[in-house]
Structures are given as structure tokens and as C-alpha cells.
Amino acid sequence: MRHRVRKNLKFNAKTFEHRKAMIRNLLTNFFVHKAIQTTEKKAAAMAPFVDKLINVVNTKDEMNAIRFVMTYLYTKESSKNLFEFVAPKYKGTKTSWFTRVTPIKYRDGDNAKLVLLELV
């Protein structure tokens, strides 16, 4: 049985708190820099959260959106970039697939596949 097993989040060596902190760190850096270089699995795990945050900012009223976004982002700078620059660009156009994953190379140390995750 596969109860409570998510398909795209397979970091079995990490605890739930570690996975959550890792995703939050990646999201914070992603909205600050608008693109991030990471491994393929981390990018696949992070993409649904990017879609969710952009949709929340575009659909909910501002105060509830701020409260929701700050549960996922660490810094004020990243949430400000999300509200002022990223989300208005996609308002009314589409509701998903805001990111593009481009393969870059294989990492030298452990041969992990590195990708560039960026906004479309």
C-alpha cells in the first residue's frame, strides 16, 4: 500500500522538519533571485509550492495572502518580490505551470543532475 506516500518528494533520509525547512529555504531564495540552480528532485518537489503561492497571491485578499505566504517564506524581501513583481505578471492569465526546469549538467562530486528552475 502507498498510504501517505508522495510521488515527487522522495527524500527518505530526511525528517519531515528537514524536508519542510529545505523547501522553505529553496522557495525563499527562488523568489529573491527569480531563478535557482538545484538538483532535479528538489526542483520537482518545489514546483507545486511555487504554483500554490502565486495562485494564493492572485486570488485571496491581501491580508490573508500575506499570512499564508509567510508560512512558506522566511524573509520579508522574498514575500515583497512575490507580491510586487512575480504574481502580478501572471494575474488572470493562467493558474499553473509558472516554472521551467532546464537541465544544466551533472555535479562533479556525486553525479547528481543539476537543473535551473526559473519563472516562465
GUGU-178577 format. One record per residue (C-alpha): chain; residue number from 1; residue in one letter; x, z, y. Coordinates in pm, whole numbers, always signed. Example, Ala and Ser with C-alpha at 12.3 -4.5 7.8 and 13.67 -1.06 7.14 Angstrom:
2
<drendo><ch>A</ch><i>1</i><aa>a</aa><px>+1230</px><pz>+780</pz><py>-450</py></drendo>
<drendo><ch>A</ch><i>2</i><aa>s</aa><px>+1367</px><pz>+714</pz><py>-106</py></drendo>
//
This chain:
120
<drendo><ch>A</ch><i>1</i><aa>m</aa><px>+0</px><pz>+0</pz><py>+0</py></drendo>
<drendo><ch>A</ch><i>2</i><aa>r</aa><px>+113</px><pz>-59</pz><py>+354</py></drendo>
<drendo><ch>A</ch><i>3</i><aa>h</aa><px>-71</px><pz>+209</pz><py>+543</py></drendo>
<drendo><ch>A</ch><i>4</i><aa>r</aa><px>+63</px><pz>+265</pz><py>+895</py></drendo>
<drendo><ch>A</ch><i>5</i><aa>v</aa><px>+348</px><pz>+19</pz><py>+845</py></drendo>
<drendo><ch>A</ch><i>6</i><aa>r</aa><px>+400</px><pz>-213</pz><py>+1140</py></drendo>
<drendo><ch>A</ch><i>7</i><aa>k</aa><px>+537</px><pz>-555</pz><py>+1064</py></drendo>
<drendo><ch>A</ch><i>8</i><aa>n</aa><px>+766</px><pz>-611</pz><py>+1358</py></drendo>
<drendo><ch>A</ch><i>9</i><aa>l</aa><px>+906</px><pz>-259</pz><py>+1401</py></drendo>
<drendo><ch>A</ch><i>10</i><aa>k</aa><px>+1147</px><pz>-201</pz><py>+1115</py></drendo>
<drendo><ch>A</ch><i>11</i><aa>f</aa><px>+1397</px><pz>+49</pz><py>+1240</py></drendo>
<drendo><ch>A</ch><i>12</i><aa>n</aa><px>+1372</px><pz>+273</pz><py>+937</py></drendo>
<drendo><ch>A</ch><i>13</i><aa>a</aa><px>+1689</px><pz>+470</pz><py>+1011</py></drendo>
<drendo><ch>A</ch><i>14</i><aa>k</aa><px>+1545</px><pz>+591</pz><py>+1343</py></drendo>
<drendo><ch>A</ch><i>15</i><aa>t</aa><px>+1285</px><pz>+858</pz><py>+1401</py></drendo>
<drendo><ch>A</ch><i>16</i><aa>f</aa><px>+963</px><pz>+791</pz><py>+1592</py></drendo>
<drendo><ch>A</ch><i>17</i><aa>e</aa><px>+1101</px><pz>+959</pz><py>+1904</py></drendo>
<drendo><ch>A</ch><i>18</i><aa>h</aa><px>+1418</px><pz>+749</pz><py>+1886</py></drendo>
<drendo><ch>A</ch><i>19</i><aa>r</aa><px>+1220</px><pz>+426</pz><py>+1848</py></drendo>
<drendo><ch>A</ch><i>20</i><aa>k</aa><px>+994</px><pz>+519</pz><py>+2138</py></drendo>
<drendo><ch>A</ch><i>21</i><aa>a</aa><px>+1289</px><pz>+604</pz><py>+2364</py></drendo>
<drendo><ch>A</ch><i>22</i><aa>m</aa><px>+1465</px><pz>+282</pz><py>+2267</py></drendo>
<drendo><ch>A</ch><i>23</i><aa>i</aa><px>+1159</px><pz>+71</pz><py>+2354</py></drendo>
<drendo><ch>A</ch><i>24</i><aa>r</aa><px>+1114</px><pz>+258</pz><py>+2683</py></drendo>
<drendo><ch>A</ch><i>25</i><aa>n</aa><px>+1480</px><pz>+200</pz><py>+2777</py></drendo>
<drendo><ch>A</ch><i>26</i><aa>l</aa><px>+1453</px><pz>-169</pz><py>+2697</py></drendo>
<drendo><ch>A</ch><i>27</i><aa>l</aa><px>+1129</px><pz>-206</pz><py>+2895</py></drendo>
<drendo><ch>A</ch><i>28</i><aa>t</aa><px>+1274</px><pz>-26</pz><py>+3196</py></drendo>
<drendo><ch>A</ch><i>29</i><aa>n</aa><px>+1582</px><pz>-247</pz><py>+3201</py></drendo>
<drendo><ch>A</ch><i>30</i><aa>f</aa><px>+1373</px><pz>-558</pz><py>+3138</py></drendo>
<drendo><ch>A</ch><i>31</i><aa>f</aa><px>+1156</px><pz>-507</pz><py>+3445</py></drendo>
<drendo><ch>A</ch><i>32</i><aa>v</aa><px>+1455</px><pz>-420</pz><py>+3663</py></drendo>
<drendo><ch>A</ch><i>33</i><aa>h</aa><px>+1658</px><pz>-728</pz><py>+3567</py></drendo>
<drendo><ch>A</ch><i>34</i><aa>k</aa><px>+1373</px><pz>-965</pz><py>+3463</py></drendo>
<drendo><ch>A</ch><i>35</i><aa>a</aa><px>+1575</px><pz>-1063</pz><py>+3153</py></drendo>
<drendo><ch>A</ch><i>36</i><aa>i</aa><px>+1765</px><pz>-872</pz><py>+2887</py></drendo>
<drendo><ch>A</ch><i>37</i><aa>q</aa><px>+2012</px><pz>-956</pz><py>+2611</py></drendo>
<drendo><ch>A</ch><i>38</i><aa>t</aa><px>+1936</px><pz>-769</pz><py>+2290</py></drendo>
<drendo><ch>A</ch><i>39</i><aa>t</aa><px>+1903</px><pz>-816</pz><py>+1916</py></drendo>
<drendo><ch>A</ch><i>40</i><aa>e</aa><px>+1626</px><pz>-1024</pz><py>+1766</py></drendo>
<drendo><ch>A</ch><i>41</i><aa>k</aa><px>+1442</px><pz>-729</pz><py>+1609</py></drendo>
<drendo><ch>A</ch><i>42</i><aa>k</aa><px>+1443</px><pz>-525</pz><py>+1928</py></drendo>
<drendo><ch>A</ch><i>43</i><aa>a</aa><px>+1313</px><pz>-823</pz><py>+2125</py></drendo>
<drendo><ch>A</ch><i>44</i><aa>a</aa><px>+1035</px><pz>-879</pz><py>+1873</py></drendo>
<drendo><ch>A</ch><i>45</i><aa>a</aa><px>+939</px><pz>-512</pz><py>+1891</py></drendo>
<drendo><ch>A</ch><i>46</i><aa>m</aa><px>+942</px><pz>-511</pz><py>+2271</py></drendo>
<drendo><ch>A</ch><i>47</i><aa>a</aa><px>+745</px><pz>-830</pz><py>+2347</py></drendo>
<drendo><ch>A</ch><i>48</i><aa>p</aa><px>+393</px><pz>-686</pz><py>+2279</py></drendo>
<drendo><ch>A</ch><i>49</i><aa>f</aa><px>+463</px><pz>-397</pz><py>+2516</py></drendo>
<drendo><ch>A</ch><i>50</i><aa>v</aa><px>+558</px><pz>-638</pz><py>+2795</py></drendo>
<drendo><ch>A</ch><i>51</i><aa>d</aa><px>+229</px><pz>-824</pz><py>+2746</py></drendo>
<drendo><ch>A</ch><i>52</i><aa>k</aa><px>+34</px><pz>-499</pz><py>+2745</py></drendo>
<drendo><ch>A</ch><i>53</i><aa>l</aa><px>+192</px><pz>-369</pz><py>+3066</py></drendo>
<drendo><ch>A</ch><i>54</i><aa>i</aa><px>+138</px><pz>-692</pz><py>+3258</py></drendo>
<drendo><ch>A</ch><i>55</i><aa>n</aa><px>-226</px><pz>-709</pz><py>+3144</py></drendo>
<drendo><ch>A</ch><i>56</i><aa>v</aa><px>-290</px><pz>-347</pz><py>+3243</py></drendo>
<drendo><ch>A</ch><i>57</i><aa>v</aa><px>-149</px><pz>-402</pz><py>+3592</py></drendo>
<drendo><ch>A</ch><i>58</i><aa>n</aa><px>-363</px><pz>-712</pz><py>+3638</py></drendo>
<drendo><ch>A</ch><i>59</i><aa>t</aa><px>-690</px><pz>-569</pz><py>+3503</py></drendo>
<drendo><ch>A</ch><i>60</i><aa>k</aa><px>-712</px><pz>-196</pz><py>+3578</py></drendo>
<drendo><ch>A</ch><i>61</i><aa>d</aa><px>-746</px><pz>-35</pz><py>+3918</py></drendo>
<drendo><ch>A</ch><i>62</i><aa>e</aa><px>-417</px><pz>+59</pz><py>+4078</py></drendo>
<drendo><ch>A</ch><i>63</i><aa>m</aa><px>-412</px><pz>+434</pz><py>+4022</py></drendo>
<drendo><ch>A</ch><i>64</i><aa>n</aa><px>-493</px><pz>+415</pz><py>+3650</py></drendo>
<drendo><ch>A</ch><i>65</i><aa>a</aa><px>-246</px><pz>+129</pz><py>+3610</py></drendo>
<drendo><ch>A</ch><i>66</i><aa>i</aa><px>+30</px><pz>+336</pz><py>+3770</py></drendo>
<drendo><ch>A</ch><i>67</i><aa>r</aa><px>-43</px><pz>+628</pz><py>+3536</py></drendo>
<drendo><ch>A</ch><i>68</i><aa>f</aa><px>-43</px><pz>+403</pz><py>+3231</py></drendo>
<drendo><ch>A</ch><i>69</i><aa>v</aa><px>+274</px><pz>+217</pz><py>+3328</py></drendo>
<drendo><ch>A</ch><i>70</i><aa>m</aa><px>+471</px><pz>+533</pz><py>+3397</py></drendo>
<drendo><ch>A</ch><i>71</i><aa>t</aa><px>+416</px><pz>+646</pz><py>+3037</py></drendo>
<drendo><ch>A</ch><i>72</i><aa>y</aa><px>+622</px><pz>+343</pz><py>+2929</py></drendo>
<drendo><ch>A</ch><i>73</i><aa>l</aa><px>+880</px><pz>+308</pz><py>+3208</py></drendo>
<drendo><ch>A</ch><i>74</i><aa>y</aa><px>+1142</px><pz>+559</pz><py>+3314</py></drendo>
<drendo><ch>A</ch><i>75</i><aa>t</aa><px>+1226</px><pz>+463</pz><py>+3675</py></drendo>
<drendo><ch>A</ch><i>76</i><aa>k</aa><px>+1025</px><pz>+405</pz><py>+3987</py></drendo>
<drendo><ch>A</ch><i>77</i><aa>e</aa><px>+1225</px><pz>+91</pz><py>+4061</py></drendo>
<drendo><ch>A</ch><i>78</i><aa>s</aa><px>+1115</px><pz>-79</pz><py>+3738</py></drendo>
<drendo><ch>A</ch><i>79</i><aa>s</aa><px>+747</px><pz>+1</pz><py>+3794</py></drendo>
<drendo><ch>A</ch><i>80</i><aa>k</aa><px>+772</px><pz>-122</pz><py>+4153</py></drendo>
<drendo><ch>A</ch><i>81</i><aa>n</aa><px>+920</px><pz>-452</pz><py>+4032</py></drendo>
<drendo><ch>A</ch><i>82</i><aa>l</aa><px>+640</px><pz>-481</pz><py>+3777</py></drendo>
<drendo><ch>A</ch><i>83</i><aa>f</aa><px>+365</px><pz>-423</pz><py>+4034</py></drendo>
<drendo><ch>A</ch><i>84</i><aa>e</aa><px>+510</px><pz>-630</pz><py>+4319</py></drendo>
<drendo><ch>A</ch><i>85</i><aa>f</aa><px>+695</px><pz>-921</pz><py>+4161</py></drendo>
<drendo><ch>A</ch><i>86</i><aa>v</aa><px>+613</px><pz>-968</pz><py>+3793</py></drendo>
<drendo><ch>A</ch><i>87</i><aa>a</aa><px>+240</px><pz>-902</pz><py>+3744</py></drendo>
<drendo><ch>A</ch><i>88</i><aa>p</aa><px>+101</px><pz>-1091</pz><py>+4049</py></drendo>
<drendo><ch>A</ch><i>89</i><aa>k</aa><px>+274</px><pz>-1405</pz><py>+3925</py></drendo>
<drendo><ch>A</ch><i>90</i><aa>y</aa><px>+55</px><pz>-1405</pz><py>+3611</py></drendo>
<drendo><ch>A</ch><i>91</i><aa>k</aa><px>-273</px><pz>-1280</pz><py>+3759</py></drendo>
<drendo><ch>A</ch><i>92</i><aa>g</aa><px>-564</px><pz>-1496</pz><py>+3645</py></drendo>
<drendo><ch>A</ch><i>93</i><aa>t</aa><px>-350</px><pz>-1747</pz><py>+3456</py></drendo>
<drendo><ch>A</ch><i>94</i><aa>k</aa><px>-305</px><pz>-1609</pz><py>+3107</py></drendo>
<drendo><ch>A</ch><i>95</i><aa>t</aa><px>-322</px><pz>-1287</pz><py>+2908</py></drendo>
<drendo><ch>A</ch><i>96</i><aa>s</aa><px>-31</px><pz>-1307</pz><py>+2665</py></drendo>
<drendo><ch>A</ch><i>97</i><aa>w</aa><px>+299</px><pz>-1477</pz><py>+2581</py></drendo>
<drendo><ch>A</ch><i>98</i><aa>f</aa><px>+476</px><pz>-1379</pz><py>+2901</py></drendo>
<drendo><ch>A</ch><i>99</i><aa>t</aa><px>+819</px><pz>-1372</pz><py>+2739</py></drendo>
<drendo><ch>A</ch><i>100</i><aa>r</aa><px>+1057</px><pz>-1627</pz><py>+2596</py></drendo>
<drendo><ch>A</ch><i>101</i><aa>v</aa><px>+1313</px><pz>-1548</pz><py>+2327</py></drendo>
<drendo><ch>A</ch><i>102</i><aa>t</aa><px>+1620</px><pz>-1770</pz><py>+2332</py></drendo>
<drendo><ch>A</ch><i>103</i><aa>p</aa><px>+1892</px><pz>-1727</pz><py>+2066</py></drendo>
<drendo><ch>A</ch><i>104</i><aa>i</aa><px>+2240</px><pz>-1684</pz><py>+2211</py></drendo>
<drendo><ch>A</ch><i>105</i><aa>k</aa><px>+2497</px><pz>-1604</pz><py>+1943</py></drendo>
<drendo><ch>A</ch><i>106</i><aa>y</aa><px>+2586</px><pz>-1367</pz><py>+1664</py></drendo>
<drendo><ch>A</ch><i>107</i><aa>r</aa><px>+2751</px><pz>-1039</pz><py>+1765</py></drendo>
<drendo><ch>A</ch><i>108</i><aa>d</aa><px>+3114</px><pz>-1007</pz><py>+1660</py></drendo>
<drendo><ch>A</ch><i>109</i><aa>g</aa><px>+3104</px><pz>-655</pz><py>+1520</py></drendo>
<drendo><ch>A</ch><i>110</i><aa>d</aa><px>+2808</px><pz>-660</pz><py>+1284</py></drendo>
<drendo><ch>A</ch><i>111</i><aa>n</aa><px>+2694</px><pz>-1025</pz><py>+1298</py></drendo>
<drendo><ch>A</ch><i>112</i><aa>a</aa><px>+2355</px><pz>-932</pz><py>+1446</py></drendo>
<drendo><ch>A</ch><i>113</i><aa>k</aa><px>+2164</px><pz>-1216</pz><py>+1608</py></drendo>
<drendo><ch>A</ch><i>114</i><aa>l</aa><px>+2161</px><pz>-1173</pz><py>+1987</py></drendo>
<drendo><ch>A</ch><i>115</i><aa>v</aa><px>+1879</px><pz>-1323</pz><py>+2192</py></drendo>
<drendo><ch>A</ch><i>116</i><aa>l</aa><px>+1788</px><pz>-1347</pz><py>+2559</py></drendo>
<drendo><ch>A</ch><i>117</i><aa>l</aa><px>+1443</px><pz>-1210</pz><py>+2633</py></drendo>
<drendo><ch>A</ch><i>118</i><aa>e</aa><px>+1314</px><pz>-1339</pz><py>+2968</py></drendo>
<drendo><ch>A</ch><i>119</i><aa>l</aa><px>+991</px><pz>-1396</pz><py>+3155</py></drendo>
<drendo><ch>A</ch><i>120</i><aa>v</aa><px>+833</px><pz>-1739</pz><py>+3125</py></drendo>
//
